[in-house]
Amino acid sequence: MTAPRVLVLHGPNLNLLGAREPHVYGVTTLAEIDASLVDHGRALGVEVECFQSNHEGALIDALHGARGRCAGVLFNPGGYTHTSIALRDAVAAIGLPVVEVHLSNTDAREDFRRRSYVAAVCLARVQGFGARGYLLALDGLVAHLGLTTR
């Protein structure tokens, strides 16, 4: 039997993690985050699939593509968090539990970062824990889905 799949979706500029504003986002690279998620998912009994794009339409297509293939989604929309009604609508439309993830605590940053268009249509939000936040979000999503006894 195939393990349930979780899509991890990373938005714009996250491909620059490790080099981009390390005082805000840390020094862990996106490749390191993805590898840790795949390993952690395996330990939890789920298959983790990771995708990053700097393009809003590609993120929407990935969300649409998760329907019928994935049990849930971890989503860091990056800067689109604060601007994209289209991504909000895509999250609402797919009918899957989605956990919003942010490396930094967006509520403690600039005023424009305090509004999330996707939060209202997500299961939960994990922010401010750096790269570890993705692992916490995966734990929460898997527990919500009833896929583990941990």
Secondary structure, 3 states (H helix, E strand, C coil): CCCCEEEEEECCCHHHCCCCCHHHHCCCCHHHHHHHHHHHHHHHCCEEEEEECCCHHHHHHHHHHHCCCCCEEEEECHHHHHCCHHHHHHHHHHCCCEEEEECCCHHHCCHHHHCCCCHHHCCEEEECCCCHHHHHHHHHHHHHHCCCCC
